[in-house]
Structure formats: C-alpha cells, structure tokens
Amino acid sequence: MSEYKSIKGKTVQFLGTDPSETSTEGQVWYNSAAGAFKSLVALEAWSSGAPLLNARRGGASGGTQTAGLAFGGRTPPGTDVADTEEYNGSGWTTGGNLGTARYNLASATNAPQTAGLAFGSATSPNTTTEEYNGSSWTAGGALNTGRGFLGGAGTQTAGLGFGGYAGGDVNNVEEYNGTSWTTVTAMPSARRQMGSVGLQTAALSIGAYGSPSDLNVTEEYDGTNWTSGGTYPQVIKDVKAAGIQTNTLAFGGSPPPGKTTLTTNYDGTSWTTKPSMATPRTSHFGAGTSSAAFAAGGLTGAPPGPSSTAFTEEYNKSINVITAGAWASGANINTERYGAMGVGTLTAGLIYGGYGASLSRTETETYDGTSWSEVNDLNTGRRYVAAFGTQTAAVAAGGNTPPGRVTASEEYDGSTWTTGNSIPTAAQGVRGAGLLTSGLVFGGNIGAGGSATANTQTYDGTSYTEVNDLNTARSGGGSAGTQTAALYFGGTFSVPANIQTATEEWDGTSWTTSPGSMIAERNQQGSLNSSGSQNSALSFGGNSGTTSTQNADTQLYNGTVWVTQPSMASARSYIAGFGTVSSALGAGGYGVPVPNRNQTEEFTGETSAINIKTLTTS
C-alpha cells in the first residue's frame, strides 16, 4: 500500500491548530486539540462579483479573472458601443475605447489584458482588427472575409478566427500573425455563434447556430485540421468558455428557446457538468481559466422581453472559500435625516447633524456594530458639515444653520460637544479628513447660486490655518485619509450642474489631480471620511446629473484607479458614512420618493478562507 508521503511528497503533520495559510488540495494533518485528521478540500462554485459599468451584450472578452477585459457590444435599446472595461477581480474600471463601435465581434480569447485582439463584427465595417496594449487600441491587419458572430481564439500575435455570418453562415478560418490574416483549412460546415477558446494551434469550437438548427457539436483545431470532439450536453449557441483545449470551462448560452445557467468542463474527451451560474444568460462576456473564470453582462430574462445586464459572476475551483463583497441591512438610526456626517469604525461609529422634519438637526448617535444610541446633541443644529476625528474625539466644522452657511466649529469628547474656533469662511458641503488634533478641511459651497471654493485649512486642535488650495473648487464630494495624506473626489462646481469625477490627492503640502477619475460623476455620496485612507477609499450612493438622479452604486479607489463594487440596496444621496473599504457603513440619506431616510447598510469587502474538512471513517 502506498504511503501518504509517497503520494503527496510530504508527511502528515501533527498540529495544535489548523493552518491559516493556503497549501495544496488534499493535504492532510492531525489536529491534536480536536483529536481528528483534517484535510484541505477544493470547492467549485459561482459567486457574485462587482457589476460592469454599463449593461450590454454581444461584446468580446479576454484575459483572466483578476485581469480581465470586456469590449464592444450593444447597450439598450440597441446602440453599438466602443467601450472597453478592465476587471481586476474586485471591480470594473474604464479602459481605452475601441476605434470602431461594434457588436458581435470576436477576440483572441487567451490573450492577456495588456495585449488584446478584437476582430470582425456584425457592424460595418466588419473586417476591422484592433490591438490593445493595456491602455489604447490601434489598427491591425484586416480580415480577408468580413463577418460577425464568429469564433475567436489565440493571442494578439497568434490569433484565430473561424465561422461566422457574412450574408450567410460561413466556414472560413483565418490565422493572425500580429500583422496580417491568412486563410487556412475551413471548418467542416458553415456556422455562427459558437463558443470558442484555446490557442491558434489548439483551439476549441463549442455548439453553434447552424442550418437548419442549433448544434451540440464540439470540434478541435490542431493548427492544421478540425476533428470532432465530445458532444456537448445540449444543443446550444453563444456559450462562453475559459481555459485551454484540454481543460475548458463552458458557461451560459442559449439553448432553444431561452438562456441557461449550465456550466460544464471539457477534459479533451468529454464534458462534465459543474455547479451552475446564478443567472441564466447569453451573448455575455467571459474569460479566464477552467478554475478561475468570470461571466459578465449579456442578455437575461425570458422572451419576449429579455434585457441586458451588468451583473458579474466569478467561478472558482479552489481550496479557498471566497465570499463576495456585499451590502447588508443594519439597525436603523433613531432620527430620520439626510446631510448628516459620520466618523469612526463599524464597531465604534458616530453620526451627527443633518436635516429632517424641516429642521437642521442637533442629534448625535453612536454605533457599536449592532445598534444606535442617542448621546448628547450638538449645541447648534446644522447640516452639510466637515467631519473628522473618531467616535470619542470628533469635529463638526462649518455647515448650514438657517438662515445660511456658518463658520462655527464644535468638538466632541465622547460625552459632550463644546464650541471651538471657527473656520475662516462660512461654508456648507465642506469636507474633512484626519483627527481632532491634526485635521484637514477643504472645499465647500460659499456663495449665492452654489458657488464653490478650493480653500484648504489644517487644524491643530485649536485653530485653523490656510494652506494650498484644491486644484478645482467644489463642494459635496467624498473624502478620506489624514492631515498629511488625504483624498477628495467627485462633488460639484455649482448647483445643480457640473458634477465631477475628478480625484485629488493631498500630500501634506499641496493637492495633485490623480489620473484615476471616478467611474461616474457623483455628488453628496457617502464616503469614509477620516476613517479611510488615501490609497483605500469608498464612494457609495450620491446624486448625478442636472436632475439629481439618486444612485446606489459603489466605487472603490485603490490608490491608482476606481473600480466598481456591489451596489447598495437603497438609492440615495447625502449619506453619513464611515469605516474601511472592507468594513463600512452608510446611514440615513435623501431618497425618492421618501426624502428622509433612517436605513443603515453595512458593507463587507470580499474575503477568502481555506476550506478545511474533518476526515471521518465510515
């Protein structure tokens, strides 16, 4: 009988506690405290991911689960787009646009995010090829046969295009060498809308639309010839695939007459059913490997009214249990209001001020991670203040106390509020970062018609000192960080228009505009204030547009770019927020049709933990 060491290359360890670090599937150890043998077991499942920036279908994709690419396609009600989005495993952000907006194009499915290839389309001109370098697209060599609905595989310098529709179904096959396309051996029959994956010399075609009906064929390409592979479990078209020819994950697609969640794996010979997706979809984006893939966008819903979605799912086969980030309901605040501000952490938070029941509010509430408690009020009711500090050492500076903006500042010591020195200029919508004894106050709305200021002041616990201004005067944005490393994002020049996406970083001396603009313009959003950091910030909710549309989406800043995150359940603006990017809270706010809100939502970032199983005998 073989020993465990000869099979796994290591002995069974004797441990007092389970290991916290990841290792290999099937590793066995003895837990002396539990008196049991344990092992690491791989799980396979789909989980929710952050949504695309724009709901769409019929685009193309490539890359991996942590460096994915989605480009082109069609947005409702039927507009072909050139948009490119990049995925980092956490969220989507904007990439460089295609040179030509198009729909039902193909890609080199196994090309990395920084070297993508797009070709063909159902939109004229349909011979166009473009190459992506990680930031922008440039023209490549034209296809010999213009077509859409074709399959694609390979890489940017060794691409493959096959089948498709050019006034009728075709079986043409072309290979790309990084400069031009060459026609090679045709497929056995004309077809379109097949799933595709693999390399130029080892590709796979899965299902298809063919005359007179959809197909369940699998065909393998070896760089010269096409041969039949294992039959797909059902007749299907528009399935997406990830991996290589001998280890492929296929998911979604359109079996007659609708859409499917079916997920399968191909081992080079036959197909095996795997855990299904949560959402049936077709004409979607998808890429990655057979153990770590993503599916995004596409058409969902039943005929006759299917709709495009932005929903993303991730497939993982891993010894790690991955729990996607999400918002969940928390305890309601005691006083309904919007325009309050908050500081602290999820288990030691504080909100104060705001507007509700036609009054500027004085109420102050603490949060312990479970419930809100009323504590001593502000001395003066006010809303839209600058907030910084902690639950036991907070500042409320400026804001609006009828009949208008004020300079007044108050400090909280964990028990009561006392009057402090005033900020230099009366302002509302001003923002803050840092601590009570080392704070920063910036921006705000100071004049008639909503005119904004770029003023920035430091606070030493006693007085405010003018320092270098923001590059862009604005109010009502989001903030995070410390007195020497702060972040300001979004906001507006004036009311109600000119809402911004710009992000600025403060280094203790001056503000620098970051190249990482927000994904979408936002004003009066929730943010982490002094409890976030310059390289790790959240924006959630907020309003946008001249009609002040309320939003529920969440954006995360990683120090370089903004990416999407799961949305809040309730669309609203003027939200009090605090916490970290992995553990945040948004409370109250302004919504439609109910203006004053008391809802609390808590955000938990994506987590990962190893999957341990106790071994038993039977």
ChimeraX attribute file (.defattr): number of C-alpha atoms within 10 A of each C-alpha:
attribute: neighborCount
match mode: 1-to-1
recipient: residues
	/A:1	3
	/A:2	6
	/A:3	10
	/A:4	13
	/A:5	10
	/A:6	9
	/A:7	9
	/A:8	14
	/A:9	9
	/A:10	12
	/A:11	14
	/A:12	15
	/A:13	12
	/A:14	13
	/A:15	14
	/A:16	12
	/A:17	12
	/A:18	16
	/A:19	13
	/A:20	8
	/A:21	7
	/A:22	12
	/A:23	12
	/A:24	13
	/A:25	17
	/A:26	15
	/A:27	18
	/A:28	23
	/A:29	21
	/A:30	20
	/A:31	18
	/A:32	13
	/A:33	10
	/A:34	13
	/A:35	9
	/A:36	12
	/A:37	18
	/A:38	20
	/A:39	20
	/A:40	22
	/A:41	19
	/A:42	18
	/A:43	16
	/A:44	17
	/A:45	19
	/A:46	21
	/A:47	17
	/A:48	20
	/A:49	26
	/A:50	27
	/A:51	25
	/A:52	24
	/A:53	23
	/A:54	17
	/A:55	19
	/A:56	31
	/A:57	30
	/A:58	27
	/A:59	30
	/A:60	30
	/A:61	33
	/A:62	33
	/A:63	27
	/A:64	25
	/A:65	24
	/A:66	17
	/A:67	18
	/A:68	25
	/A:69	31
	/A:70	28
	/A:71	31
	/A:72	28
	/A:73	31
	/A:74	24
	/A:75	20
	/A:76	13
	/A:77	9
	/A:78	11
	/A:79	13
	/A:80	22
	/A:81	19
	/A:82	18
	/A:83	22
	/A:84	25
	/A:85	21
	/A:86	27
	/A:87	25
	/A:88	15
	/A:89	18
	/A:90	21
	/A:91	23
	/A:92	30
	/A:93	23
	/A:94	22
	/A:95	19
	/A:96	17
	/A:97	18
	/A:98	21
	/A:99	16
	/A:100	20
	/A:101	19
	/A:102	29
	/A:103	29
	/A:104	26
	/A:105	28
	/A:106	31
	/A:107	32
	/A:108	33
	/A:109	35
	/A:110	29
	/A:111	28
	/A:112	22
	/A:113	23
	/A:114	19
	/A:115	20
	/A:116	26
	/A:117	35
	/A:118	28
	/A:119	30
	/A:120	31
	/A:121	30
	/A:122	22
	/A:123	19
	/A:124	15
	/A:125	13
	/A:126	22
	/A:127	18
	/A:128	23
	/A:129	26
	/A:130	21
	/A:131	24
	/A:132	24
	/A:133	15
	/A:134	15
	/A:135	14
	/A:136	15
	/A:137	22
	/A:138	12
	/A:139	16
	/A:140	20
	/A:141	17
	/A:142	18
	/A:143	21
	/A:144	15
	/A:145	18
	/A:146	20
	/A:147	31
	/A:148	27
	/A:149	26
	/A:150	31
	/A:151	31
	/A:152	35
	/A:153	31
	/A:154	26
	/A:155	24
	/A:156	27
	/A:157	19
	/A:158	19
	/A:159	28
	/A:160	32
	/A:161	25
	/A:162	28
	/A:163	28
	/A:164	33
	/A:165	22
	/A:166	17
	/A:167	9
	/A:168	11
	/A:169	21
	/A:170	21
	/A:171	17
	/A:172	23
	/A:173	22
	/A:174	21
	/A:175	24
	/A:176	25
	/A:177	15
	/A:178	15
	/A:179	13
	/A:180	16
	/A:181	22
	/A:182	12
	/A:183	15
	/A:184	15
	/A:185	16
	/A:186	17
	/A:187	20
	/A:188	14
	/A:189	12
	/A:190	19
	/A:191	26
	/A:192	27
	/A:193	29
	/A:194	30
	/A:195	25
	/A:196	36
	/A:197	31
	/A:198	29
	/A:199	25
	/A:200	26
	/A:201	19
	/A:202	18
	/A:203	22
	/A:204	31
	/A:205	27
	/A:206	28
	/A:207	29
	/A:208	32
	/A:209	22
	/A:210	18
	/A:211	13
	/A:212	6
	/A:213	11
	/A:214	21
	/A:215	21
	/A:216	19
	/A:217	19
	/A:218	23
	/A:219	20
	/A:220	22
	/A:221	21
	/A:222	14
	/A:223	15
	/A:224	11
	/A:225	14
	/A:226	18
	/A:227	12
	/A:228	14
	/A:229	19
	/A:230	17
	/A:231	17
	/A:232	20
	/A:233	15
	/A:234	15
	/A:235	19
	/A:236	28
	/A:237	26
	/A:238	27
	/A:239	28
	/A:240	28
	/A:241	32
	/A:242	31
	/A:243	25
	/A:244	25
	/A:245	24
	/A:246	18
	/A:247	18
	/A:248	24
	/A:249	29
	/A:250	28
	/A:251	30
	/A:252	28
	/A:253	31
	/A:254	26
	/A:255	21
	/A:256	13
	/A:257	9
	/A:258	16
	/A:259	25
	/A:260	22
	/A:261	17
	/A:262	23
	/A:263	22
	/A:264	21
	/A:265	22
	/A:266	23
	/A:267	14
	/A:268	15
	/A:269	13
	/A:270	15
	/A:271	21
	/A:272	12
	/A:273	13
	/A:274	16
	/A:275	15
	/A:276	18
	/A:277	21
	/A:278	14
	/A:279	19
	/A:280	20
	/A:281	32
	/A:282	28
	/A:283	27
	/A:284	29
	/A:285	27
	/A:286	32
	/A:287	30
	/A:288	31
	/A:289	21
	/A:290	21
	/A:291	19
	/A:292	21
	/A:293	27
	/A:294	30
	/A:295	28
	/A:296	27
	/A:297	28
	/A:298	29
	/A:299	25
	/A:300	22
	/A:301	16
	/A:302	13
	/A:303	10
	/A:304	6
	/A:305	8
	/A:306	14
	/A:307	18
	/A:308	23
	/A:309	22
	/A:310	17
	/A:311	21
	/A:312	23
	/A:313	22
	/A:314	23
	/A:315	27
	/A:316	22
	/A:317	17
	/A:318	19
	/A:319	22
	/A:320	21
	/A:321	19
	/A:322	21
	/A:323	15
	/A:324	19
	/A:325	21
	/A:326	20
	/A:327	21
	/A:328	13
	/A:329	15
	/A:330	18
	/A:331	16
	/A:332	16
	/A:333	21
	/A:334	16
	/A:335	19
	/A:336	20
	/A:337	31
	/A:338	28
	/A:339	30
	/A:340	29
	/A:341	31
	/A:342	37
	/A:343	33
	/A:344	29
	/A:345	24
	/A:346	22
	/A:347	17
	/A:348	16
	/A:349	23
	/A:350	29
	/A:351	25
	/A:352	28
	/A:353	29
	/A:354	31
	/A:355	25
	/A:356	20
	/A:357	11
	/A:358	7
	/A:359	14
	/A:360	23
	/A:361	25
	/A:362	18
	/A:363	22
	/A:364	25
	/A:365	21
	/A:366	23
	/A:367	21
	/A:368	13
	/A:369	15
	/A:370	9
	/A:371	14
	/A:372	20
	/A:373	12
	/A:374	13
	/A:375	15
	/A:376	14
	/A:377	18
	/A:378	21
	/A:379	13
	/A:380	17
	/A:381	19
	/A:382	30
	/A:383	30
	/A:384	32
	/A:385	33
	/A:386	29
	/A:387	32
	/A:388	36
	/A:389	27
	/A:390	24
	/A:391	23
	/A:392	18
	/A:393	19
	/A:394	28
	/A:395	31
	/A:396	29
	/A:397	29
	/A:398	30
	/A:399	32
	/A:400	26
	/A:401	22
	/A:402	12
	/A:403	6
	/A:404	13
	/A:405	22
	/A:406	22
	/A:407	18
	/A:408	23
	/A:409	20
	/A:410	19
	/A:411	22
	/A:412	23
	/A:413	14
	/A:414	15
	/A:415	12
	/A:416	15
	/A:417	21
	/A:418	13
	/A:419	15
	/A:420	17
	/A:421	16
	/A:422	17
	/A:423	21
	/A:424	17
	/A:425	16
	/A:426	20
	/A:427	29
	/A:428	29
	/A:429	29
	/A:430	30
	/A:431	31
	/A:432	32
	/A:433	32
	/A:434	30
	/A:435	24
	/A:436	23
	/A:437	18
	/A:438	17
	/A:439	26
	/A:440	31
	/A:441	26
	/A:442	27
	/A:443	28
	/A:444	33
	/A:445	29
	/A:446	22
	/A:447	15
	/A:448	9
	/A:449	10
	/A:450	18
	/A:451	16
	/A:452	26
	/A:453	23
	/A:454	18
	/A:455	21
	/A:456	23
	/A:457	20
	/A:458	24
	/A:459	20
	/A:460	14
	/A:461	15
	/A:462	11
	/A:463	14
	/A:464	18
	/A:465	13
	/A:466	14
	/A:467	15
	/A:468	16
	/A:469	18
	/A:470	21
	/A:471	13
	/A:472	19
	/A:473	19
	/A:474	31
	/A:475	34
	/A:476	32
	/A:477	29
	/A:478	29
	/A:479	35
	/A:480	31
	/A:481	28
	/A:482	26
	/A:483	26
	/A:484	19
	/A:485	19
	/A:486	26
	/A:487	32
	/A:488	30
	/A:489	30
	/A:490	28
	/A:491	30
	/A:492	30
	/A:493	22
	/A:494	20
	/A:495	16
	/A:496	15
	/A:497	14
	/A:498	16
	/A:499	26
	/A:500	23
	/A:501	18
	/A:502	22
	/A:503	25
	/A:504	22
	/A:505	22
	/A:506	22
	/A:507	14
	/A:508	15
	/A:509	12
	/A:510	15
	/A:511	21
	/A:512	14
	/A:513	17
	/A:514	16
	/A:515	11
	/A:516	19
	/A:517	21
	/A:518	24
	/A:519	19
	/A:520	16
	/A:521	20
	/A:522	31
	/A:523	31
	/A:524	30
	/A:525	33
	/A:526	32
	/A:527	35
	/A:528	32
	/A:529	34
	/A:530	33
	/A:531	29
	/A:532	27
	/A:533	24
	/A:534	22
	/A:535	17
	/A:536	19
	/A:537	28
	/A:538	30
	/A:539	29
	/A:540	30
	/A:541	29
	/A:542	32
	/A:543	25
	/A:544	25
	/A:545	15
	/A:546	11
	/A:547	9
	/A:548	16
	/A:549	15
	/A:550	23
	/A:551	22
	/A:552	17
	/A:553	23
	/A:554	26
	/A:555	24
	/A:556	23
	/A:557	23
	/A:558	15
	/A:559	15
	/A:560	12
	/A:561	19
	/A:562	25
	/A:563	28
	/A:564	26
	/A:565	27
	/A:566	25
	/A:567	20
	/A:568	21
	/A:569	15
	/A:570	19
	/A:571	19
	/A:572	29
	/A:573	30
	/A:574	32
	/A:575	30
	/A:576	31
	/A:577	35
	/A:578	32
	/A:579	27
	/A:580	25
	/A:581	23
	/A:582	15
	/A:583	17
	/A:584	24
	/A:585	32
	/A:586	29
	/A:587	27
	/A:588	31
	/A:589	33
	/A:590	26
	/A:591	21
	/A:592	13
	/A:593	6
	/A:594	9
	/A:595	16
	/A:596	21
	/A:597	24
	/A:598	16
	/A:599	19
	/A:600	22
	/A:601	20
	/A:602	21
	/A:603	25
	/A:604	18
	/A:605	17
	/A:606	17
	/A:607	12
	/A:608	11
	/A:609	13
	/A:610	19
	/A:611	17
	/A:612	20
	/A:613	14
	/A:614	15
	/A:615	12
	/A:616	8
	/A:617	3
	/A:618	2
